Amino acid sequence: MYEHRAKINENGRLVIPAAYRKMLGIKAGDEVILRMDEDELHISNMRNALKRARKLVKQYIQADINLTESLIKDRRKEAASE
């Protein structure tokens, strides 16, 4: 685990140290995800947030099911019945 002390400026901004941005793969202009967990703030990049979301979803889906194909099939079925 890495720790770094930082100050919040008068505009409420926090500078993320360059080494941390590099470890997270964050570049100027990138969007990040801020998540509150109890009394802690977690920052992650979109790539890692998507990886975490996919991992959560994957545990509820059978390995042989393609969600994209299932969704398209369901939508076509619904459209045909309209």
C-alpha positions in Angstrom: 0.0 0.0 0.0 1.2 3.5 -0.8 0.5 6.6 1.2 1.0 10.3 0.4 0.0 13.4 2.2 -1.6 16.1 0.2 -3.5 19.3 0.8 -6.8 20.4 -0.6 -6.4 23.9 -2.2 -8.8 26.8 -1.7 -10.9 25.6 -4.7 -11.4 22.2 -3.1 -9.0 20.6 -5.6 -6.6 17.7 -4.9 -3.5 17.0 -6.9 -2.9 13.3 -7.5 0.9 12.7 -7.5 2.4 11.8 -10.8 3.6 8.4 -9.6 0.0 7.5 -8.6 -1.4 8.7 -11.9 1.1 6.6 -13.7 0.3 3.5 -11.6 -3.5 4.0 -12.3 -2.9 4.8 -16.0 -4.6 8.2 -15.6 -3.7 11.0 -18.0 -4.8 14.7 -18.2 -8.4 14.8 -19.4 -9.2 11.3 -18.4 -12.4 10.6 -16.5 -12.1 8.8 -13.2 -14.5 7.1 -10.9 -14.8 8.4 -7.3 -16.3 6.0 -4.8 -17.0 6.5 -1.1 -16.5 3.5 1.1 -17.4 4.2 4.7 -15.2 7.2 5.4 -12.7 6.7 2.6 -12.5 8.0 -1.0 -11.4 5.6 -3.7 -10.2 6.8 -7.1 -10.0 4.5 -10.1 -9.8 4.8 -13.9 -12.6 3.8 -16.2 -10.7 0.7 -17.4 -10.3 -0.7 -13.9 -13.9 0.2 -13.0 -15.2 -1.7 -16.1 -13.0 -4.7 -15.2 -14.4 -4.7 -11.7 -18.0 -4.5 -13.0 -17.4 -7.3 -15.5 -16.1 -9.5 -12.8 -19.2 -8.8 -10.7 -21.6 -9.6 -13.6 -19.6 -12.7 -14.6 -20.3 -14.5 -11.4 -24.1 -14.5 -12.2 -23.8 -15.7 -15.8 -23.3 -19.1 -17.2 -20.0 -19.4 -19.2 -21.7 -20.6 -22.4 -24.1 -17.6 -22.6 -23.4 -14.6 -24.7 -25.2 -11.6 -23.2 -25.0 -9.5 -26.3 -26.6 -12.2 -28.5 -29.2 -12.8 -25.8 -30.2 -9.2 -25.6 -30.4 -8.8 -29.4 -32.6 -12.0 -29.6 -34.9 -10.7 -26.8 -35.2 -7.2 -28.5 -36.0 -8.8 -31.9 -38.6 -11.0 -30.2 -40.2 -8.0 -28.5 -40.2 -5.9 -31.8 -41.8 -8.7 -33.7 -44.7 -8.9 -31.2 -45.4 -5.2 -31.4 
